[in-house]
Amino acid sequence: MKRSAAALLLFLVFAPAAWGCPETSLGDLEDEVMCPVCGTSLGLATESPQAQRERLFIQELIDQCKSKDEIKTALVAEFGDQVLALPDDNGFDLAAYLIPLAILVGAGAAITIGVRRWRRRPSPAPAGSGASARESKRLDEDLARYDL
């Protein structure tokens, strides 16, 4: 009974500090930042000393209860703009978002137009069902000539 009361007391003492920290983890940030030396995401850069230094820097900021945006700002200040995996959403970097979107919309429009044209095309008539009088007469003459 006394142990559970002590555990409850410890939980109540330390829980508010944990509630104040944003839920940020190293794994959550590794795919959003790059190793400036390797040029790959931090999650893939395992051997680089620079990547290890960057991981330690991020973990220190997480331990200081920094949010994800604060950590990214600190990483840019420490390592430069090339550390962010996602491009900015303004200026020339905006093209990284708009070009794939334009390709997706264009492909969807092309598929839609193609399907509509394909569905409008009349189906071919079965052989012999819509033959004209001239074609029927020619067929009869050919059959009579060969005695079939």
Accessible surface in RSA format (square Angstrom, percent):
REM  Atomic radii and reference values for relative SASA: ProtOr
REM  Chains: A
REM  Algorithm: Lee & Richards
REM  Probe-radius: 1.40
REM  Slices: 20
REM RES _ NUM      All-atoms   Total-Side   Main-Chain    Non-polar    All polar
REM                ABS   REL    ABS   REL    ABS   REL    ABS   REL    ABS   REL
RES MET A   1   199.28 103.2 153.66 101.7  45.63 108.6 131.08 111.4  68.21  90.4
RES LYS A   2   181.85  88.7 172.88 106.1   8.97  21.4 119.39 107.5  62.46  66.5
RES ARG A   3   213.58  89.7 205.43 104.7   8.15  19.4  81.10 110.8 132.47  80.3
RES SER A   4    70.48  59.6  58.94  78.7  11.54  26.6  53.24 113.4  17.24  24.2
RES ALA A   5    59.06  54.3  49.38  76.2   9.69  22.0  54.42  76.6   4.65  12.3
RES ALA A   6    52.47  48.2  46.40  71.6   6.07  13.8  51.25  72.2   1.22   3.2
RES ALA A   7    59.20  54.4  50.43  77.8   8.77  19.9  54.50  76.7   4.70  12.4
RES LEU A   8   105.69  58.9 101.54  72.6   4.15  10.4 105.08  73.8   0.61   1.6
RES LEU A   9   115.91  64.6 114.03  81.6   1.88   4.7 115.64  81.2   0.27   0.7
RES LEU A  10   103.71  57.8 103.03  73.7   0.68   1.7 103.19  72.5   0.52   1.4
RES PHE A  11   116.67  58.4 108.85  67.4   7.82  20.3 116.20  70.5   0.46   1.3
RES LEU A  12    99.02  55.1  88.86  63.6  10.16  25.5  89.30  62.7   9.73  26.2
RES VAL A  13    91.23  60.0  69.66  63.1  21.57  52.0  75.87  65.9  15.36  41.7
RES PHE A  14   134.63  67.4 130.91  81.1   3.72   9.7 131.36  79.6   3.27   9.4
RES ALA A  15     6.84   6.3   0.93   1.4   5.91  13.4   6.30   8.9   0.54   1.4
RES PRO A  16    73.94  53.9  63.39  57.8  10.55  38.4  64.74  53.5   9.20  57.2
RES ALA A  17    72.00  66.2  53.34  82.3  18.66  42.4  65.70  92.5   6.30  16.7
RES ALA A  18    70.00  64.4  49.79  76.8  20.22  46.0  57.62  81.1  12.38  32.8
RES TRP A  19   179.54  72.0 149.30  72.3  30.24  71.0 129.18  68.9  50.35  81.7
RES GLY A  20    64.07  79.0   0.00   N/A  64.07  79.0  37.08 101.7  26.99  60.5
RES CYS A  21    39.08  29.6  29.56  33.0   9.52  22.4  15.55  39.4  23.53  25.4
RES PRO A  22    57.30  41.8  35.75  32.6  21.55  78.3  47.36  39.1   9.94  61.8
RES GLU A  23   178.64 102.6 140.89 106.6  37.76  89.9  63.23 122.3 115.42  94.2
RES THR A  24    17.93  12.8   4.41   4.5  13.52  32.2   2.01   2.7  15.91  24.1
RES SER A  25    58.51  49.4  54.84  73.2   3.68   8.5  43.98  93.6  14.54  20.4
RES LEU A  26    43.04  24.0  39.81  28.5   3.23   8.1  39.81  28.0   3.23   8.7
RES GLY A  27    52.38  64.6   0.00   N/A  52.38  64.6  31.38  86.1  21.01  47.0
RES ASP A  28    59.49  41.7  49.20  49.0  10.29  24.3  19.47  45.8  40.02  39.9
RES LEU A  29     0.00   0.0   0.00   0.0   0.00   0.0   0.00   0.0   0.00   0.0
RES GLU A  30    35.63  20.5  35.63  27.0   0.00   0.0   3.83   7.4  31.80  26.0
RES ASP A  31    99.61  69.8  82.93  82.5  16.68  39.4  37.14  87.4  62.47  62.3
RES GLU A  32    35.26  20.2  33.27  25.2   1.99   4.7  11.66  22.6  23.60  19.3
RES VAL A  33     0.00   0.0   0.00   0.0   0.00   0.0   0.00   0.0   0.00   0.0
RES MET A  34    45.72  23.7  45.72  30.3   0.00   0.0  40.36  34.3   5.36   7.1
RES CYS A  35     0.23   0.2   0.00   0.0   0.23   0.5   0.00   0.0   0.23   0.2
RES PRO A  36    39.79  29.0  12.59  11.5  27.20  98.9  14.74  12.2  25.05 155.7
RES VAL A  37   110.40  72.6  79.27  71.8  31.13  75.0  84.70  73.6  25.70  69.7
RES CYS A  38    59.27  44.8  26.10  29.1  33.18  78.0  15.83  40.1  43.44  46.8
RES GLY A  39    49.79  61.4   0.00   N/A  49.79  61.4  29.13  79.9  20.65  46.3
RES THR A  40    55.11  39.2  51.32  52.0   3.80   9.0  53.29  71.6   1.83   2.8
RES SER A  41    25.51  21.6  22.84  30.5   2.67   6.1  15.88  33.8   9.63  13.5
RES LEU A  42     0.00   0.0   0.00   0.0   0.00   0.0   0.00   0.0   0.00   0.0
RES GLY A  43    35.25  43.5   0.00   N/A  35.25  43.5  15.41  42.3  19.83  44.4
RES LEU A  44   135.89  75.7 114.74  82.1  21.15  53.2 116.64  81.9  19.26  51.8
RES ALA A  45     5.85   5.4   0.00   0.0   5.85  13.3   5.85   8.2   0.00   0.0
RES THR A  46    81.10  57.7  70.08  71.0  11.03  26.3  54.83  73.6  26.28  39.7
RES GLU A  47   159.87  91.8 136.36 103.2  23.51  56.0  64.70 125.2  95.17  77.7
RES SER A  48    12.07  10.2   5.77   7.7   6.30  14.5  10.03  21.4   2.04   2.9
RES PRO A  49   111.87  81.5 102.38  93.3   9.49  34.5 107.23  88.5   4.64  28.9
RES GLN A  50    35.91  20.1  31.56  23.1   4.35  10.4   8.68  18.5  27.23  20.7
RES ALA A  51     0.00   0.0   0.00   0.0   0.00   0.0   0.00   0.0   0.00   0.0
RES GLN A  52    83.54  46.7  83.45  61.0   0.09   0.2  36.62  77.9  46.92  35.6
RES ARG A  53   123.43  51.8 119.48  60.9   3.95   9.4  53.49  73.1  69.94  42.4
RES GLU A  54     0.00   0.0   0.00   0.0   0.00   0.0   0.00   0.0   0.00   0.0
RES ARG A  55    32.69  13.7  32.00  16.3   0.69   1.6  22.89  31.3   9.80   5.9
RES LEU A  56   118.71  66.1 118.10  84.5   0.61   1.5 118.40  83.1   0.32   0.9
RES PHE A  57    46.97  23.5  44.64  27.6   2.33   6.1  46.47  28.2   0.50   1.4
RES ILE A  58     0.00   0.0   0.00   0.0   0.00   0.0   0.00   0.0   0.00   0.0
RES GLN A  59    66.53  37.2  66.53  48.6   0.00   0.0  32.87  70.0  33.66  25.5
RES GLU A  60   100.67  57.8  97.42  73.7   3.25   7.7  34.04  65.8  66.63  54.4
RES LEU A  61    18.32  10.2  18.32  13.1   0.00   0.0  18.32  12.9   0.00   0.0
RES ILE A  62    29.04  16.5  21.13  15.7   7.90  19.0  21.33  15.4   7.70  20.9
RES ASP A  63   103.38  72.4  71.48  71.1  31.90  75.4  32.30  76.0  71.08  70.9
RES GLN A  64   108.47  60.7  83.77  61.2  24.70  58.8  38.58  82.1  69.89  53.0
RES CYS A  65    52.30  39.6  38.98  43.5  13.32  31.3  17.18  43.5  35.13  37.9
RES LYS A  66    74.64  36.4  73.52  45.1   1.12   2.7  18.31  16.5  56.32  60.0
RES SER A  67    35.63  30.1  35.49  47.4   0.14   0.3  29.07  61.9   6.56   9.2
RES LYS A  68    58.78  28.7  56.70  34.8   2.08   5.0  34.77  31.3  24.02  25.6
RES ASP A  69   106.15  74.4 102.72 102.2   3.44   8.1  31.69  74.6  74.47  74.3
RES GLU A  70    91.60  52.6  82.98  62.8   8.62  20.5  35.10  67.9  56.51  46.1
RES ILE A  71     0.00   0.0   0.00   0.0   0.00   0.0   0.00   0.0   0.00   0.0
RES LYS A  72    42.58  20.8  42.43  26.0   0.15   0.4  18.23  16.4  24.35  25.9
RES THR A  73    94.81  67.4  88.73  90.0   6.08  14.5  68.85  92.5  25.96  39.2
RES ALA A  74    27.78  25.5  20.48  31.6   7.30  16.6  26.26  37.0   1.52   4.0
RES LEU A  75     0.00   0.0   0.00   0.0   0.00   0.0   0.00   0.0   0.00   0.0
RES VAL A  76    41.53  27.3  36.72  33.2   4.81  11.6  36.72  31.9   4.81  13.1
RES ALA A  77    90.81  83.5  48.85  75.4  41.95  95.4  60.22  84.8  30.58  81.0
RES GLU A  78    82.33  47.3  53.02  40.1  29.32  69.8   6.48  12.5  75.85  61.9
RES PHE A  79    21.87  10.9   6.23   3.9  15.64  40.7  13.76   8.3   8.11  23.2
RES GLY A  80    25.51  31.5   0.00   N/A  25.51  31.5  23.66  64.9   1.85   4.1
RES ASP A  81   112.59  78.9  99.77  99.3  12.82  30.3  35.88  84.4  76.71  76.5
RES GLN A  82   111.71  62.5  92.19  67.4  19.51  46.5  57.25 121.9  54.46  41.3
RES VAL A  83     0.00   0.0   0.00   0.0   0.00   0.0   0.00   0.0   0.00   0.0
RES LEU A  84    51.32  28.6  38.33  27.4  13.00  32.7  38.33  26.9  13.00  35.0
RES ALA A  85    38.13  35.1  12.59  19.4  25.54  58.1  13.98  19.7  24.15  64.0
RES LEU A  86   107.35  59.8 100.90  72.2   6.45  16.2 101.00  70.9   6.35  17.1
RES PRO A  87    49.72  36.2  32.72  29.8  17.01  61.8  43.55  36.0   6.18  38.4
RES ASP A  88    79.13  55.4  71.23  70.9   7.89  18.7  13.04  30.7  66.08  65.9
RES ASP A  89   108.12  75.7  92.75  92.3  15.37  36.4  24.30  57.2  83.83  83.6
RES ASN A  90    98.42  67.9  93.72  90.6   4.70  11.3  32.61  78.5  65.81  63.6
RES GLY A  91    62.47  77.0   0.00   N/A  62.47  77.0  43.89 120.5  18.57  41.6
RES PHE A  92   185.63  92.9 166.01 102.8  19.62  51.0 174.73 105.9  10.90  31.2
RES ASP A  93    57.21  40.1  53.80  53.5   3.41   8.1   4.32  10.2  52.89  52.8
RES LEU A  94    66.72  37.2  66.72  47.7   0.00   0.0  66.72  46.9   0.00   0.0
RES ALA A  95    31.12  28.6  27.27  42.1   3.85   8.8  29.51  41.6   1.61   4.3
RES ALA A  96    55.13  50.7  29.81  46.0  25.32  57.6  41.15  58.0  13.98  37.0
RES TYR A  97    92.89  43.4  82.12  46.7  10.77  28.0  74.78  56.2  18.11  22.3
RES LEU A  98    90.65  50.5  88.69  63.4   1.96   4.9  88.85  62.4   1.80   4.8
RES ILE A  99   101.43  57.7 100.21  74.7   1.22   2.9 101.43  73.0   0.00   0.0
RES PRO A 100    75.51  55.0  68.11  62.1   7.40  26.9  71.15  58.7   4.36  27.1
RES LEU A 101    98.69  55.0  94.82  67.8   3.87   9.7  97.86  68.7   0.83   2.2
RES ALA A 102    65.53  60.3  50.61  78.1  14.92  33.9  57.53  81.0   8.00  21.2
RES ILE A 103   118.26  67.3 110.25  82.1   8.01  19.3 116.76  84.1   1.50   4.1
RES LEU A 104   125.19  69.7 120.12  85.9   5.07  12.7 122.17  85.8   3.01   8.1
RES VAL A 105    97.93  64.4  89.97  81.4   7.96  19.2  96.09  83.5   1.83   5.0
RES GLY A 106    38.01  46.9   0.00   N/A  38.01  46.9  33.28  91.3   4.72  10.6
RES ALA A 107    48.88  44.9  39.35  60.7   9.53  21.7  46.78  65.9   2.10   5.6
RES GLY A 108    34.18  42.2   0.00   N/A  34.18  42.2  32.39  88.9   1.79   4.0
RES ALA A 109    51.01  46.9  41.57  64.2   9.43  21.5  49.01  69.0   2.00   5.3
RES ALA A 110    63.90  58.8  50.13  77.4  13.77  31.3  55.31  77.9   8.59  22.8
RES ILE A 111   117.36  66.8 111.04  82.7   6.32  15.2 117.12  84.3   0.24   0.7
RES THR A 112    66.25  47.1  61.74  62.6   4.52  10.8  41.21  55.4  25.05  37.9
RES ILE A 113    94.36  53.7  93.37  69.6   0.99   2.4  94.29  67.9   0.07   0.2
RES GLY A 114    36.79  45.4   0.00   N/A  36.79  45.4  32.26  88.5   4.53  10.2
RES VAL A 115    70.16  46.2  68.64  62.1   1.52   3.7  69.60  60.5   0.56   1.5
RES ARG A 116   153.22  64.3 149.60  76.3   3.62   8.6  37.96  51.9 115.26  69.9
RES ARG A 117   158.76  66.7 152.79  77.9   5.98  14.2  41.25  56.4 117.52  71.2
RES TRP A 118   171.88  69.0 164.51  79.6   7.38  17.3 135.13  72.0  36.76  59.6
RES ARG A 119   186.11  78.1 153.45  78.2  32.66  77.8  37.41  51.1 148.71  90.1
RES ARG A 120   180.03  75.6 153.83  78.4  26.20  62.4  75.75 103.5 104.28  63.2
RES ARG A 121   163.28  68.6 143.90  73.4  19.38  46.1  55.26  75.5 108.02  65.5
RES PRO A 122   114.71  83.6  95.87  87.4  18.84  68.5 105.44  87.1   9.27  57.6
RES SER A 123    98.76  83.5  74.02  98.8  24.74  57.0  44.79  95.4  53.97  75.6
RES PRO A 124   126.31  92.1 101.50  92.5  24.80  90.2 112.76  93.1  13.54  84.2
RES ALA A 125    76.21  70.1  46.60  71.9  29.62  67.4  50.93  71.7  25.29  67.0
RES PRO A 126    97.79  71.3  83.55  76.2  14.25  51.8  95.14  78.6   2.65  16.5
RES ALA A 127   109.83 101.0  69.27 106.9  40.56  92.3  79.83 112.4  29.99  79.5
RES GLY A 128    68.44  84.4   0.00   N/A  68.44  84.4  32.52  89.2  35.92  80.5
RES SER A 129    80.61  68.1  38.93  52.0  41.68  96.0  44.39  94.5  36.22  50.7
RES GLY A 130    64.55  79.6   0.00   N/A  64.55  79.6  33.26  91.3  31.29  70.1
RES ALA A 131    47.40  43.6  19.25  29.7  28.15  64.0  23.26  32.8  24.13  63.9
RES SER A 132    58.60  49.5  47.96  64.0  10.63  24.5  52.28 111.3   6.32   8.9
RES ALA A 133    89.24  82.1  69.98 108.0  19.27  43.8  77.63 109.3  11.62  30.8
RES ARG A 134   199.34  83.7 191.66  97.7   7.68  18.3  78.64 107.5 120.70  73.2
RES GLU A 135   100.02  57.4  92.66  70.1   7.36  17.5  34.10  66.0  65.92  53.8
RES SER A 136    49.46  41.8  46.04  61.4   3.43   7.9  29.71  63.3  19.76  27.7
RES LYS A 137   134.60  65.7 129.60  79.5   5.01  11.9  76.99  69.3  57.61  61.4
RES ARG A 138   165.24  69.4 164.03  83.6   1.21   2.9  47.44  64.8 117.80  71.4
RES LEU A 139   105.81  58.9 103.28  73.9   2.53   6.4 105.47  74.1   0.34   0.9
RES ASP A 140    90.49  63.4  84.93  84.5   5.57  13.2  28.08  66.1  62.41  62.2
RES GLU A 141    93.88  53.9  85.77  64.9   8.11  19.3  41.91  81.1  51.97  42.4
RES ASP A 142    42.64  29.9  42.45  42.2   0.19   0.5  13.99  32.9  28.65  28.6
RES LEU A 143    78.85  43.9  76.21  54.5   2.64   6.6  76.79  53.9   2.06   5.5
RES ALA A 144    72.47  66.6  50.47  77.9  22.00  50.1  61.63  86.8  10.84  28.7
RES ARG A 145   160.71  67.5 128.66  65.6  32.04  76.3  67.35  92.0  93.36  56.6
RES TYR A 146   140.86  65.8 121.54  69.2  19.32  50.3  89.24  67.1  51.63  63.6
RES ASP A 147   130.02  91.1  98.52  98.1  31.50  74.5  35.71  84.0  94.31  94.1
RES LEU A 148   164.61  91.7 100.29  71.7  64.32 161.7 117.87  82.8  46.74 125.8
END  Absolute sums over single chains surface
CHAIN  1 A    11864.3       9748.5       2115.7       7628.6       4235.7
END  Absolute sums over all chains
TOTAL         11864.3       9748.5       2115.7       7628.6       4235.7
